[in-house]
Amino acid sequence: MAIIIPACTVIIILASIWIAKRRYQAARELHLPPGPPGRWLLVNTVPKSHAPFQFARWTEQYGPVFSLKQGHRIFVVIGRFWSLFVARL
């Protein structure tokens, strides 16, 4: 009984590492437009106030279409109206 609990703990830790590694590799394989670099723990933080100004700065810095990572979700932001039509051509 004393060996079962540590063995289960090791299995859970290894499974968690394996799942995190697969998610990280899957996100790396996507061909996304450029975007602000994420932080290790916080990823990309979108400001609660004045968010449109931050999006405008990112549009100037990374181009009219850029990507953001929020946790396990990935957003592709279209910063300019005309780029929506150019991307469809």
PDB file of N, CA, C and O in Angstrom:
ATOM      1  N   MET A   1       0.824  -1.200   0.000  1.00  0.00           N
ATOM      2  CA  MET A   1       0.000   0.000   0.000  1.00  0.00           C
ATOM      3  C   MET A   1       0.866   1.260   0.000  1.00  0.00           C
ATOM      4  O   MET A   1       0.529   2.266  -0.625  1.00  0.00           O
ATOM      5  N   ALA A   2       1.993   1.180   0.719  1.00  0.00           N
ATOM      6  CA  ALA A   2       2.855   2.352   0.828  1.00  0.00           C
ATOM      7  C   ALA A   2       3.518   2.683  -0.498  1.00  0.00           C
ATOM      8  O   ALA A   2       3.904   3.830  -0.724  1.00  0.00           O
ATOM      9  N   ILE A   3       3.654   1.716  -1.364  1.00  0.00           N
ATOM     10  CA  ILE A   3       4.315   1.951  -2.649  1.00  0.00           C
ATOM     11  C   ILE A   3       3.321   2.397  -3.721  1.00  0.00           C
ATOM     12  O   ILE A   3       3.725   2.970  -4.732  1.00  0.00           O
ATOM     13  N   ILE A   4       2.054   2.147  -3.517  1.00  0.00           N
ATOM     14  CA  ILE A   4       1.037   2.482  -4.522  1.00  0.00           C
ATOM     15  C   ILE A   4       0.859   3.993  -4.652  1.00  0.00           C
ATOM     16  O   ILE A   4       0.765   4.503  -5.769  1.00  0.00           O
ATOM     17  N   ILE A   5       0.813   4.702  -3.562  1.00  0.00           N
ATOM     18  CA  ILE A   5       0.595   6.154  -3.597  1.00  0.00           C
ATOM     19  C   ILE A   5       1.742   6.879  -4.303  1.00  0.00           C
ATOM     20  O   ILE A   5       1.468   7.699  -5.179  1.00  0.00           O
ATOM     21  N   PRO A   6       3.014   6.622  -3.970  1.00  0.00           N
ATOM     22  CA  PRO A   6       4.089   7.281  -4.719  1.00  0.00           C
ATOM     23  C   PRO A   6       4.103   6.886  -6.198  1.00  0.00           C
ATOM     24  O   PRO A   6       4.406   7.720  -7.051  1.00  0.00           O
ATOM     25  N   ALA A   7       3.782   5.635  -6.512  1.00  0.00           N
ATOM     26  CA  ALA A   7       3.756   5.197  -7.910  1.00  0.00           C
ATOM     27  C   ALA A   7       2.663   5.935  -8.683  1.00  0.00           C
ATOM     28  O   ALA A   7       2.890   6.365  -9.814  1.00  0.00           O
ATOM     29  N   CYS A   8       1.496   6.083  -8.090  1.00  0.00           N
ATOM     30  CA  CYS A   8       0.410   6.827  -8.741  1.00  0.00           C
ATOM     31  C   CYS A   8       0.789   8.288  -8.922  1.00  0.00           C
ATOM     32  O   CYS A   8       0.468   8.891  -9.946  1.00  0.00           O
ATOM     33  N   THR A   9       1.465   8.858  -7.940  1.00  0.00           N
ATOM     34  CA  THR A   9       1.904  10.247  -8.037  1.00  0.00           C
ATOM     35  C   THR A   9       2.877  10.423  -9.195  1.00  0.00           C
ATOM     36  O   THR A   9       2.770  11.385  -9.955  1.00  0.00           O
ATOM     37  N   VAL A  10       3.813   9.513  -9.333  1.00  0.00           N
ATOM     38  CA  VAL A  10       4.785   9.578 -10.432  1.00  0.00           C
ATOM     39  C   VAL A  10       4.075   9.435 -11.774  1.00  0.00           C
ATOM     40  O   VAL A  10       4.397  10.152 -12.722  1.00  0.00           O
ATOM     41  N   ILE A  11       3.120   8.526 -11.863  1.00  0.00           N
ATOM     42  CA  ILE A  11       2.379   8.341 -13.116  1.00  0.00           C
ATOM     43  C   ILE A  11       1.595   9.600 -13.479  1.00  0.00           C
ATOM     44  O   ILE A  11       1.573   9.996 -14.645  1.00  0.00           O
ATOM     45  N   ILE A  12       0.960  10.225 -12.511  1.00  0.00           N
ATOM     46  CA  ILE A  12       0.194  11.447 -12.761  1.00  0.00           C
ATOM     47  C   ILE A  12       1.113  12.574 -13.215  1.00  0.00           C
ATOM     48  O   ILE A  12       0.774  13.312 -14.140  1.00  0.00           O
ATOM     49  N   ILE A  13       2.263  12.714 -12.581  1.00  0.00           N
ATOM     50  CA  ILE A  13       3.216  13.766 -12.967  1.00  0.00           C
ATOM     51  C   ILE A  13       3.730  13.537 -14.378  1.00  0.00           C
ATOM     52  O   ILE A  13       3.787  14.474 -15.175  1.00  0.00           O
ATOM     53  N   LEU A  14       4.105  12.302 -14.698  1.00  0.00           N
ATOM     54  CA  LEU A  14       4.593  12.002 -16.046  1.00  0.00           C
ATOM     55  C   LEU A  14       3.517  12.215 -17.106  1.00  0.00           C
ATOM     56  O   LEU A  14       3.810  12.723 -18.188  1.00  0.00           O
ATOM     57  N   ALA A  15       2.288  11.836 -16.809  1.00  0.00           N
ATOM     58  CA  ALA A  15       1.187  12.057 -17.753  1.00  0.00           C
ATOM     59  C   ALA A  15       0.944  13.546 -17.959  1.00  0.00           C
ATOM     60  O   ALA A  15       0.687  13.978 -19.083  1.00  0.00           O
ATOM     61  N   SER A  16       1.022  14.326 -16.908  1.00  0.00           N
ATOM     62  CA  SER A  16       0.824  15.778 -17.027  1.00  0.00           C
ATOM     63  C   SER A  16       1.915  16.414 -17.882  1.00  0.00           C
ATOM     64  O   SER A  16       1.633  17.279 -18.711  1.00  0.00           O
ATOM     65  N   ILE A  17       3.149  15.988 -17.682  1.00  0.00           N
ATOM     66  CA  ILE A  17       4.259  16.512 -18.493  1.00  0.00           C
ATOM     67  C   ILE A  17       4.069  16.133 -19.948  1.00  0.00           C
ATOM     68  O   ILE A  17       4.297  16.959 -20.832  1.00  0.00           O
ATOM     69  N   TRP A  18       3.658  14.903 -20.217  1.00  0.00           N
ATOM     70  CA  TRP A  18       3.449  14.438 -21.589  1.00  0.00           C
ATOM     71  C   TRP A  18       2.342  15.236 -22.275  1.00  0.00           C
ATOM     72  O   TRP A  18       2.493  15.627 -23.433  1.00  0.00           O
ATOM     73  N   ILE A  19       1.233  15.482 -21.576  1.00  0.00           N
ATOM     74  CA  ILE A  19       0.123  16.257 -22.149  1.00  0.00           C
ATOM     75  C   ILE A  19       0.562  17.690 -22.424  1.00  0.00           C
ATOM     76  O   ILE A  19       0.260  18.235 -23.486  1.00  0.00           O
ATOM     77  N   ALA A  20       1.268  18.305 -21.484  1.00  0.00           N
ATOM     78  CA  ALA A  20       1.740  19.685 -21.683  1.00  0.00           C
ATOM     79  C   ALA A  20       2.699  19.763 -22.868  1.00  0.00           C
ATOM     80  O   ALA A  20       2.640  20.715 -23.646  1.00  0.00           O
ATOM     81  N   LYS A  21       3.570  18.786 -23.012  1.00  0.00           N
ATOM     82  CA  LYS A  21       4.519  18.774 -24.124  1.00  0.00           C
ATOM     83  C   LYS A  21       3.794  18.631 -25.454  1.00  0.00           C
ATOM     84  O   LYS A  21       4.144  19.315 -26.416  1.00  0.00           O
ATOM     85  N   ARG A  22       2.799  17.765 -25.532  1.00  0.00           N
ATOM     86  CA  ARG A  22       2.033  17.590 -26.778  1.00  0.00           C
ATOM     87  C   ARG A  22       1.283  18.863 -27.152  1.00  0.00           C
ATOM     88  O   ARG A  22       1.234  19.226 -28.327  1.00  0.00           O
ATOM     89  N   ARG A  23       0.700  19.545 -26.170  1.00  0.00           N
ATOM     90  CA  ARG A  23      -0.006  20.796 -26.467  1.00  0.00           C
ATOM     91  C   ARG A  23       0.968  21.862 -26.959  1.00  0.00           C
ATOM     92  O   ARG A  23       0.662  22.601 -27.895  1.00  0.00           O
ATOM     93  N   TYR A  24       2.125  21.941 -26.338  1.00  0.00           N
ATOM     94  CA  TYR A  24       3.119  22.924 -26.732  1.00  0.00           C
ATOM     95  C   TYR A  24       3.602  22.657 -28.148  1.00  0.00           C
ATOM     96  O   TYR A  24       3.736  23.588 -28.942  1.00  0.00           O
ATOM     97  N   GLN A  25       3.866  21.400 -28.471  1.00  0.00           N
ATOM     98  CA  GLN A  25       4.324  21.058 -29.818  1.00  0.00           C
ATOM     99  C   GLN A  25       3.242  21.302 -30.854  1.00  0.00           C
ATOM    100  O   GLN A  25       3.548  21.757 -31.957  1.00  0.00           O
ATOM    101  N   ALA A  26       1.982  21.013 -30.533  1.00  0.00           N
ATOM    102  CA  ALA A  26       0.884  21.240 -31.475  1.00  0.00           C
ATOM    103  C   ALA A  26       0.726  22.730 -31.757  1.00  0.00           C
ATOM    104  O   ALA A  26       0.454  23.116 -32.894  1.00  0.00           O
ATOM    105  N   ALA A  27       0.891  23.564 -30.746  1.00  0.00           N
ATOM    106  CA  ALA A  27       0.780  25.004 -30.952  1.00  0.00           C
ATOM    107  C   ALA A  27       1.938  25.529 -31.782  1.00  0.00           C
ATOM    108  O   ALA A  27       1.763  26.485 -32.538  1.00  0.00           O
ATOM    109  N   ARG A  28       3.104  24.939 -31.665  1.00  0.00           N
ATOM    110  CA  ARG A  28       4.270  25.363 -32.437  1.00  0.00           C
ATOM    111  C   ARG A  28       4.128  25.012 -33.914  1.00  0.00           C
ATOM    112  O   ARG A  28       4.676  25.711 -34.767  1.00  0.00           O
ATOM    113  N   GLU A  29       3.404  23.942 -34.229  1.00  0.00           N
ATOM    114  CA  GLU A  29       3.271  23.484 -35.610  1.00  0.00           C
ATOM    115  C   GLU A  29       2.272  24.308 -36.414  1.00  0.00           C
ATOM    116  O   GLU A  29       2.263  24.217 -37.641  1.00  0.00           O
ATOM    117  N   LEU A  30       1.437  25.104 -35.765  1.00  0.00           N
ATOM    118  CA  LEU A  30       0.479  25.933 -36.485  1.00  0.00           C
ATOM    119  C   LEU A  30       1.201  27.065 -37.202  1.00  0.00           C
ATOM    120  O   LEU A  30       2.139  27.649 -36.659  1.00  0.00           O
ATOM    121  N   HIS A  31       0.771  27.370 -38.407  1.00  0.00           N
ATOM    122  CA  HIS A  31       1.344  28.485 -39.159  1.00  0.00           C
ATOM    123  C   HIS A  31       0.496  29.722 -38.882  1.00  0.00           C
ATOM    124  O   HIS A  31      -0.451  30.021 -39.609  1.00  0.00           O
ATOM    125  N   LEU A  32       0.851  30.422 -37.832  1.00  0.00           N
ATOM    126  CA  LEU A  32       0.095  31.595 -37.396  1.00  0.00           C
ATOM    127  C   LEU A  32       0.799  32.866 -37.824  1.00  0.00           C
ATOM    128  O   LEU A  32       2.015  32.876 -38.017  1.00  0.00           O
ATOM    129  N   PRO A  33       0.030  33.945 -37.973  1.00  0.00           N
ATOM    130  CA  PRO A  33       0.686  35.231 -38.229  1.00  0.00           C
ATOM    131  C   PRO A  33       1.497  35.643 -37.002  1.00  0.00           C
ATOM    132  O   PRO A  33       1.263  35.138 -35.904  1.00  0.00           O
ATOM    133  N   PRO A  34       2.450  36.560 -37.185  1.00  0.00           N
ATOM    134  CA  PRO A  34       3.259  36.984 -36.034  1.00  0.00           C
ATOM    135  C   PRO A  34       2.407  37.680 -34.987  1.00  0.00           C
ATOM    136  O   PRO A  34       1.312  38.163 -35.276  1.00  0.00           O
ATOM    137  N   GLY A  35       2.911  37.721 -33.799  1.00  0.00           N
ATOM    138  CA  GLY A  35       2.198  38.373 -32.709  1.00  0.00           C
ATOM    139  C   GLY A  35       3.125  38.637 -31.557  1.00  0.00           C
ATOM    140  O   GLY A  35       4.296  38.261 -31.601  1.00  0.00           O
ATOM    141  N   PRO A  36       2.620  39.281 -30.521  1.00  0.00           N
ATOM    142  CA  PRO A  36       3.469  39.568 -29.365  1.00  0.00           C
ATOM    143  C   PRO A  36       3.938  38.273 -28.714  1.00  0.00           C
ATOM    144  O   PRO A  36       3.177  37.311 -28.617  1.00  0.00           O
ATOM    145  N   PRO A  37       5.181  38.249 -28.273  1.00  0.00           N
ATOM    146  CA  PRO A  37       5.675  37.021 -27.641  1.00  0.00           C
ATOM    147  C   PRO A  37       4.973  36.783 -26.313  1.00  0.00           C
ATOM    148  O   PRO A  37       4.743  37.716 -25.543  1.00  0.00           O
ATOM    149  N   GLY A  38       4.641  35.541 -26.057  1.00  0.00           N
ATOM    150  CA  GLY A  38       3.976  35.203 -24.806  1.00  0.00           C
ATOM    151  C   GLY A  38       4.966  35.049 -23.678  1.00  0.00           C
ATOM    152  O   GLY A  38       6.144  34.764 -23.897  1.00  0.00           O
ATOM    153  N   ARG A  39       4.484  35.240 -22.487  1.00  0.00           N
ATOM    154  CA  ARG A  39       5.295  34.975 -21.308  1.00  0.00           C
ATOM    155  C   ARG A  39       5.067  33.537 -20.894  1.00  0.00           C
ATOM    156  O   ARG A  39       4.050  32.941 -21.247  1.00  0.00           O
ATOM    157  N   TRP A  40       5.993  32.980 -20.155  1.00  0.00           N
ATOM    158  CA  TRP A  40       5.919  31.575 -19.809  1.00  0.00           C
ATOM    159  C   TRP A  40       4.652  31.225 -19.049  1.00  0.00           C
ATOM    160  O   TRP A  40       3.973  30.259 -19.396  1.00  0.00           O
ATOM    161  N   LEU A  41       4.325  31.984 -18.029  1.00  0.00           N
ATOM    162  CA  LEU A  41       3.184  31.641 -17.193  1.00  0.00           C
ATOM    163  C   LEU A  41       1.945  32.439 -17.563  1.00  0.00           C
ATOM    164  O   LEU A  41       0.836  31.908 -17.528  1.00  0.00           O
ATOM    165  N   LEU A  42       2.118  33.704 -17.916  1.00  0.00           N
ATOM    166  CA  LEU A  42       0.968  34.576 -18.147  1.00  0.00           C
ATOM    167  C   LEU A  42       0.497  34.613 -19.595  1.00  0.00           C
ATOM    168  O   LEU A  42      -0.579  35.139 -19.877  1.00  0.00           O
ATOM    169  N   VAL A  43       1.261  34.079 -20.493  1.00  0.00           N
ATOM    170  CA  VAL A  43       0.991  34.108 -21.929  1.00  0.00           C
ATOM    171  C   VAL A  43       0.870  35.565 -22.358  1.00  0.00           C
ATOM    172  O   VAL A  43       1.630  36.392 -21.854  1.00  0.00           O
ATOM    173  N   ASN A  44      -0.040  35.927 -23.256  1.00  0.00           N
ATOM    174  CA  ASN A  44      -0.247  37.317 -23.634  1.00  0.00           C
ATOM    175  C   ASN A  44      -1.361  37.879 -22.762  1.00  0.00           C
ATOM    176  O   ASN A  44      -2.459  37.324 -22.716  1.00  0.00           O
ATOM    177  N   THR A  45      -1.086  38.950 -22.090  1.00  0.00           N
ATOM    178  CA  THR A  45      -2.120  39.545 -21.258  1.00  0.00           C
ATOM    179  C   THR A  45      -2.741  40.718 -22.000  1.00  0.00           C
ATOM    180  O   THR A  45      -2.054  41.675 -22.356  1.00  0.00           O
ATOM    181  N   VAL A  46      -4.039  40.634 -22.229  1.00  0.00           N
ATOM    182  CA  VAL A  46      -4.773  41.726 -22.854  1.00  0.00           C
ATOM    183  C   VAL A  46      -5.226  42.654 -21.738  1.00  0.00           C
ATOM    184  O   VAL A  46      -5.838  42.201 -20.771  1.00  0.00           O
ATOM    185  N   PRO A  47      -4.938  43.939 -21.856  1.00  0.00           N
ATOM    186  CA  PRO A  47      -5.306  44.850 -20.767  1.00  0.00           C
ATOM    187  C   PRO A  47      -6.817  44.947 -20.618  1.00  0.00           C
ATOM    188  O   PRO A  47      -7.560  44.899 -21.599  1.00  0.00           O
ATOM    189  N   LYS A  48      -7.253  45.082 -19.384  1.00  0.00           N
ATOM    190  CA  LYS A  48      -8.694  45.213 -19.105  1.00  0.00           C
ATOM    191  C   LYS A  48      -9.215  46.582 -19.548  1.00  0.00           C
ATOM    192  O   LYS A  48     -10.330  46.696 -20.056  1.00  0.00           O
ATOM    193  N   SER A  49      -8.403  47.609 -19.351  1.00  0.00           N
ATOM    194  CA  SER A  49      -8.812  48.948 -19.779  1.00  0.00           C
ATOM    195  C   SER A  49      -7.920  49.395 -20.938  1.00  0.00           C
ATOM    196  O   SER A  49      -6.751  49.018 -21.012  1.00  0.00           O
ATOM    197  N   HIS A  50      -8.462  50.171 -21.807  1.00  0.00           N
ATOM    198  CA  HIS A  50      -7.747  50.708 -22.973  1.00  0.00           C
ATOM    199  C   HIS A  50      -7.246  49.608 -23.905  1.00  0.00           C
ATOM    200  O   HIS A  50      -6.188  49.754 -24.516  1.00  0.00           O
ATOM    201  N   ALA A  51      -7.988  48.514 -24.022  1.00  0.00           N
ATOM    202  CA  ALA A  51      -7.603  47.407 -24.902  1.00  0.00           C
ATOM    203  C   ALA A  51      -7.520  47.831 -26.367  1.00  0.00           C
ATOM    204  O   ALA A  51      -6.611  47.386 -27.067  1.00  0.00           O
ATOM    205  N   PRO A  52      -8.441  48.681 -26.866  1.00  0.00           N
ATOM    206  CA  PRO A  52      -8.324  49.084 -28.278  1.00  0.00           C
ATOM    207  C   PRO A  52      -7.000  49.784 -28.591  1.00  0.00           C
ATOM    208  O   PRO A  52      -6.466  49.633 -29.690  1.00  0.00           O
ATOM    209  N   PHE A  53      -6.474  50.540 -27.641  1.00  0.00           N
ATOM    210  CA  PHE A  53      -5.195  51.214 -27.860  1.00  0.00           C
ATOM    211  C   PHE A  53      -4.051  50.198 -27.945  1.00  0.00           C
ATOM    212  O   PHE A  53      -3.130  50.351 -28.746  1.00  0.00           O
ATOM    213  N   GLN A  54      -4.124  49.165 -27.111  1.00  0.00           N
ATOM    214  CA  GLN A  54      -3.092  48.121 -27.155  1.00  0.00           C
ATOM    215  C   GLN A  54      -3.178  47.353 -28.474  1.00  0.00           C
ATOM    216  O   GLN A  54      -2.151  47.037 -29.075  1.00  0.00           O
ATOM    217  N   PHE A  55      -4.391  47.055 -28.923  1.00  0.00           N
ATOM    218  CA  PHE A  55      -4.554  46.377 -30.212  1.00  0.00           C
ATOM    219  C   PHE A  55      -4.038  47.241 -31.355  1.00  0.00           C
ATOM    220  O   PHE A  55      -3.454  46.721 -32.306  1.00  0.00           O
ATOM    221  N   ALA A  56      -4.244  48.545 -31.276  1.00  0.00           N
ATOM    222  CA  ALA A  56      -3.732  49.454 -32.310  1.00  0.00           C
ATOM    223  C   ALA A  56      -2.198  49.447 -32.315  1.00  0.00           C
ATOM    224  O   ALA A  56      -1.582  49.456 -33.380  1.00  0.00           O
ATOM    225  N   ARG A  57      -1.588  49.430 -31.134  1.00  0.00           N
ATOM    226  CA  ARG A  57      -0.115  49.362 -31.068  1.00  0.00           C
ATOM    227  C   ARG A  57       0.402  48.055 -31.652  1.00  0.00           C
ATOM    228  O   ARG A  57       1.381  48.048 -32.397  1.00  0.00           O
ATOM    229  N   TRP A  58      -0.257  46.947 -31.313  1.00  0.00           N
ATOM    230  CA  TRP A  58       0.161  45.653 -31.855  1.00  0.00           C
ATOM    231  C   TRP A  58      -0.043  45.596 -33.372  1.00  0.00           C
ATOM    232  O   TRP A  58       0.748  44.976 -34.083  1.00  0.00           O
ATOM    233  N   THR A  59      -1.104  46.243 -33.865  1.00  0.00           N
ATOM    234  CA  THR A  59      -1.335  46.288 -35.313  1.00  0.00           C
ATOM    235  C   THR A  59      -0.221  47.047 -36.014  1.00  0.00           C
ATOM    236  O   THR A  59       0.227  46.640 -37.086  1.00  0.00           O
ATOM    237  N   GLU A  60       0.226  48.134 -35.426  1.00  0.00           N
ATOM    238  CA  GLU A  60       1.340  48.887 -36.007  1.00  0.00           C
ATOM    239  C   GLU A  60       2.644  48.092 -35.936  1.00  0.00           C
ATOM    240  O   GLU A  60       3.467  48.168 -36.848  1.00  0.00           O
ATOM    241  N   GLN A  61       2.830  47.345 -34.874  1.00  0.00           N
ATOM    242  CA  GLN A  61       4.080  46.619 -34.668  1.00  0.00           C
ATOM    243  C   GLN A  61       4.138  45.308 -35.451  1.00  0.00           C
ATOM    244  O   GLN A  61       5.174  44.995 -36.039  1.00  0.00           O
ATOM    245  N   TYR A  62       3.043  44.528 -35.473  1.00  0.00           N
ATOM    246  CA  TYR A  62       3.072  43.194 -36.072  1.00  0.00           C
ATOM    247  C   TYR A  62       2.333  43.095 -37.400  1.00  0.00           C
ATOM    248  O   TYR A  62       2.367  42.042 -38.036  1.00  0.00           O
ATOM    249  N   GLY A  63       1.679  44.139 -37.828  1.00  0.00           N
ATOM    250  CA  GLY A  63       0.977  44.098 -39.104  1.00  0.00           C
ATOM    251  C   GLY A  63      -0.531  44.029 -38.909  1.00  0.00           C
ATOM    252  O   GLY A  63      -1.014  43.933 -37.781  1.00  0.00           O
ATOM    253  N   PRO A  64      -1.278  44.080 -40.019  1.00  0.00           N
ATOM    254  CA  PRO A  64      -2.735  44.145 -39.913  1.00  0.00           C
ATOM    255  C   PRO A  64      -3.390  42.869 -39.400  1.00  0.00           C
ATOM    256  O   PRO A  64      -4.527  42.918 -38.932  1.00  0.00           O
ATOM    257  N   VAL A  65      -2.713  41.739 -39.473  1.00  0.00           N
ATOM    258  CA  VAL A  65      -3.244  40.476 -38.943  1.00  0.00           C
ATOM    259  C   VAL A  65      -2.183  39.892 -38.017  1.00  0.00           C
ATOM    260  O   VAL A  65      -1.046  39.671 -38.434  1.00  0.00           O
ATOM    261  N   PHE A  66      -2.551  39.643 -36.760  1.00  0.00           N
ATOM    262  CA  PHE A  66      -1.602  39.069 -35.800  1.00  0.00           C
ATOM    263  C   PHE A  66      -2.318  38.076 -34.910  1.00  0.00           C
ATOM    264  O   PHE A  66      -3.548  38.030 -34.876  1.00  0.00           O
ATOM    265  N   SER A  67      -1.545  37.283 -34.190  1.00  0.00           N
ATOM    266  CA  SER A  67      -2.129  36.253 -33.336  1.00  0.00           C
ATOM    267  C   SER A  67      -1.788  36.510 -31.868  1.00  0.00           C
ATOM    268  O   SER A  67      -0.744  37.071 -31.534  1.00  0.00           O
ATOM    269  N   LEU A  68      -2.705  36.080 -31.012  1.00  0.00           N
ATOM    270  CA  LEU A  68      -2.536  36.176 -29.558  1.00  0.00           C
ATOM    271  C   LEU A  68      -2.799  34.816 -28.943  1.00  0.00           C
ATOM    272  O   LEU A  68      -3.651  34.072 -29.428  1.00  0.00           O
ATOM    273  N   LYS A  69      -2.095  34.486 -27.902  1.00  0.00           N
ATOM    274  CA  LYS A  69      -2.341  33.254 -27.175  1.00  0.00           C
ATOM    275  C   LYS A  69      -2.839  33.606 -25.781  1.00  0.00           C
ATOM    276  O   LYS A  69      -2.183  34.329 -25.031  1.00  0.00           O
ATOM    277  N   GLN A  70      -4.008  33.082 -25.452  1.00  0.00           N
ATOM    278  CA  GLN A  70      -4.597  33.265 -24.138  1.00  0.00           C
ATOM    279  C   GLN A  70      -4.814  31.887 -23.532  1.00  0.00           C
ATOM    280  O   GLN A  70      -5.824  31.238 -23.803  1.00  0.00           O
ATOM    281  N   GLY A  71      -3.880  31.443 -22.723  1.00  0.00           N
ATOM    282  CA  GLY A  71      -3.978  30.091 -22.175  1.00  0.00           C
ATOM    283  C   GLY A  71      -3.837  29.078 -23.291  1.00  0.00           C
ATOM    284  O   GLY A  71      -2.855  29.110 -24.033  1.00  0.00           O
ATOM    285  N   HIS A  72      -4.799  28.179 -23.426  1.00  0.00           N
ATOM    286  CA  HIS A  72      -4.747  27.196 -24.505  1.00  0.00           C
ATOM    287  C   HIS A  72      -5.481  27.673 -25.761  1.00  0.00           C
ATOM    288  O   HIS A  72      -5.501  26.973 -26.773  1.00  0.00           O
ATOM    289  N   ARG A  73      -6.081  28.860 -25.694  1.00  0.00           N
ATOM    290  CA  ARG A  73      -6.792  29.409 -26.854  1.00  0.00           C
ATOM    291  C   ARG A  73      -5.874  30.297 -27.676  1.00  0.00           C
ATOM    292  O   ARG A  73      -5.012  30.989 -27.134  1.00  0.00           O
ATOM    293  N   ILE A  74      -6.066  30.272 -28.984  1.00  0.00           N
ATOM    294  CA  ILE A  74      -5.296  31.104 -29.899  1.00  0.00           C
ATOM    295  C   ILE A  74      -6.266  31.973 -30.671  1.00  0.00           C
ATOM    296  O   ILE A  74      -7.229  31.473 -31.252  1.00  0.00           O
ATOM    297  N   PHE A  75      -6.016  33.271 -30.681  1.00  0.00           N
ATOM    298  CA  PHE A  75      -6.861  34.228 -31.396  1.00  0.00           C
ATOM    299  C   PHE A  75      -6.070  34.830 -32.545  1.00  0.00           C
ATOM    300  O   PHE A  75      -4.898  35.175 -32.390  1.00  0.00           O
ATOM    301  N   VAL A  76      -6.707  34.954 -33.685  1.00  0.00           N
ATOM    302  CA  VAL A  76      -6.123  35.682 -34.804  1.00  0.00           C
ATOM    303  C   VAL A  76      -6.908  36.977 -34.910  1.00  0.00           C
ATOM    304  O   VAL A  76      -8.118  36.961 -35.137  1.00  0.00           O
ATOM    305  N   VAL A  77      -6.218  38.097 -34.746  1.00  0.00           N
ATOM    306  CA  VAL A  77      -6.846  39.414 -34.705  1.00  0.00           C
ATOM    307  C   VAL A  77      -6.646  40.100 -36.050  1.00  0.00           C
ATOM    308  O   VAL A  77      -5.533  40.154 -36.573  1.00  0.00           O
ATOM    309  N   ILE A  78      -7.728  40.619 -36.599  1.00  0.00           N
ATOM    310  CA  ILE A  78      -7.663  41.394 -37.838  1.00  0.00           C
ATOM    311  C   ILE A  78      -7.737  42.857 -37.429  1.00  0.00           C
ATOM    312  O   ILE A  78      -8.787  43.349 -37.015  1.00  0.00           O
ATOM    313  N   GLY A  79      -6.613  43.539 -37.552  1.00  0.00           N
ATOM    314  CA  GLY A  79      -6.499  44.899 -37.059  1.00  0.00           C
ATOM    315  C   GLY A  79      -6.956  45.971 -38.028  1.00  0.00           C
ATOM    316  O   GLY A  79      -7.270  47.084 -37.604  1.00  0.00           O
ATOM    317  N   ARG A  80      -7.001  45.671 -39.300  1.00  0.00           N
ATOM    318  CA  ARG A  80      -7.438  46.639 -40.313  1.00  0.00           C
ATOM    319  C   ARG A  80      -8.553  46.015 -41.138  1.00  0.00           C
ATOM    320  O   ARG A  80      -8.491  44.839 -41.496  1.00  0.00           O
ATOM    321  N   PHE A  81      -9.562  46.806 -41.434  1.00  0.00           N
ATOM    322  CA  PHE A  81     -10.737  46.316 -42.160  1.00  0.00           C
ATOM    323  C   PHE A  81     -10.363  45.830 -43.549  1.00  0.00           C
ATOM    324  O   PHE A  81     -10.860  44.791 -43.984  1.00  0.00           O
ATOM    325  N   TRP A  82      -9.503  46.548 -44.254  1.00  0.00           N
ATOM    326  CA  TRP A  82      -9.155  46.167 -45.628  1.00  0.00           C
ATOM    327  C   TRP A  82      -8.369  44.871 -45.688  1.00  0.00           C
ATOM    328  O   TRP A  82      -8.407  44.181 -46.707  1.00  0.00           O
ATOM    329  N   SER A  83      -7.658  44.521 -44.626  1.00  0.00           N
ATOM    330  CA  SER A  83      -6.863  43.291 -44.640  1.00  0.00           C
ATOM    331  C   SER A  83      -7.754  42.048 -44.648  1.00  0.00           C
ATOM    332  O   SER A  83      -7.313  40.973 -45.055  1.00  0.00           O
ATOM    333  N   LEU A  84      -8.990  42.187 -44.204  1.00  0.00           N
ATOM    334  CA  LEU A  84      -9.928  41.075 -44.259  1.00  0.00           C
ATOM    335  C   LEU A  84     -10.192  40.698 -45.725  1.00  0.00           C
ATOM    336  O   LEU A  84     -10.253  39.516 -46.063  1.00  0.00           O
ATOM    337  N   PHE A  85     -10.345  41.694 -46.576  1.00  0.00           N
ATOM    338  CA  PHE A  85     -10.629  41.422 -47.980  1.00  0.00           C
ATOM    339  C   PHE A  85      -9.376  41.010 -48.749  1.00  0.00           C
ATOM    340  O   PHE A  85      -9.459  40.203 -49.675  1.00  0.00           O
ATOM    341  N   VAL A  86      -8.235  41.546 -48.382  1.00  0.00           N
ATOM    342  CA  VAL A  86      -6.997  41.177 -49.046  1.00  0.00           C
ATOM    343  C   VAL A  86      -6.635  39.732 -48.722  1.00  0.00           C
ATOM    344  O   VAL A  86      -6.129  39.014 -49.584  1.00  0.00           O
ATOM    345  N   ALA A  87      -6.888  39.302 -47.491  1.00  0.00           N
ATOM    346  CA  ALA A  87      -6.561  37.938 -47.078  1.00  0.00           C
ATOM    347  C   ALA A  87      -7.428  36.918 -47.809  1.00  0.00           C
ATOM    348  O   ALA A  87      -7.001  35.777 -47.991  1.00  0.00           O
ATOM    349  N   ARG A  88      -8.613  37.288 -48.226  1.00  0.00           N
ATOM    350  CA  ARG A  88      -9.515  36.353 -48.899  1.00  0.00           C
ATOM    351  C   ARG A  88      -9.144  36.146 -50.350  1.00  0.00           C
ATOM    352  O   ARG A  88      -9.564  35.154 -50.946  1.00  0.00           O
ATOM    353  N   LEU A  89      -8.360  37.060 -50.951  1.00  0.00           N
ATOM    354  CA  LEU A  89      -8.012  36.933 -52.367  1.00  0.00           C
ATOM    355  C   LEU A  89      -6.995  35.873 -52.639  1.00  0.00           C
ATOM    356  O   LEU A  89      -6.614  35.664 -53.791  1.00  0.00           O
TER     357      LEU A  89
END
